[in-house]
Amino acid sequence: MADDFDQQYARFSRRIEKAMILLIFICAFLVLSGELLLSFDPVRAFLLETERLEGVSHIP
């Protein structure tokens, strides 16, 4: 009985671990792609309201 529970728990924890690792990679990809998109002036002006309101480029 205990061995069956241990096997089921090990299987469950492996699936959860894989899902968490996948979510970490997805979040890292989204952050990096968002930062990359914000480096382009037209995209940044479209996405950021403060960029439109201030009317000032981020480049001094």
Legacy VTK file of the C-alpha trace (Angstrom):
# vtk DataFile Version 3.0
C-alpha trace
ASCII
DATASET POLYDATA
POINTS 60 float
0.000 0.000 0.000
2.746 2.493 0.901
4.787 1.519 -2.151
1.804 2.206 -4.407
1.360 5.644 -2.859
5.075 6.383 -3.233
4.993 5.438 -6.916
1.922 7.547 -7.570
3.443 10.502 -5.712
6.719 10.178 -7.628
4.845 10.127 -10.939
2.722 13.108 -9.924
5.700 15.113 -8.683
7.647 14.461 -11.913
4.743 15.833 -13.954
4.438 18.896 -11.736
8.200 19.472 -11.915
8.171 19.290 -15.723
5.227 21.700 -15.867
6.991 24.169 -13.557
10.181 24.040 -15.627
8.145 24.629 -18.785
6.373 27.589 -17.180
9.711 29.095 -16.135
11.003 28.872 -19.711
7.777 30.331 -21.104
7.895 33.251 -18.664
11.558 33.917 -19.441
10.791 33.854 -23.167
7.877 36.273 -22.736
9.964 38.708 -20.684
12.811 38.639 -23.179
10.529 39.037 -26.177
8.695 41.905 -24.474
11.962 43.686 -23.784
13.031 43.123 -27.364
9.761 44.589 -28.663
10.153 47.654 -26.447
13.517 48.395 -28.019
11.812 49.388 -31.301
10.490 52.968 -31.351
7.220 52.392 -33.268
6.254 49.403 -31.129
7.137 51.200 -27.901
5.078 54.234 -28.936
2.134 51.943 -29.658
2.394 49.919 -26.424
3.318 52.575 -23.863
0.893 55.348 -23.054
3.551 57.459 -21.341
5.584 57.482 -24.542
2.623 59.022 -26.378
1.789 61.489 -23.599
5.310 62.753 -23.079
6.226 62.902 -26.740
9.884 62.584 -25.829
12.195 59.937 -27.190
14.057 57.759 -24.695
17.309 58.597 -26.474
18.849 61.815 -25.013
LINES 1 61
60 0 1 2 3 4 5 6 7 8 9 10 11 12 13 14 15 16 17 18 19 20 21 22 23 24 25 26 27 28 29 30 31 32 33 34 35 36 37 38 39 40 41 42 43 44 45 46 47 48 49 50 51 52 53 54 55 56 57 58 59
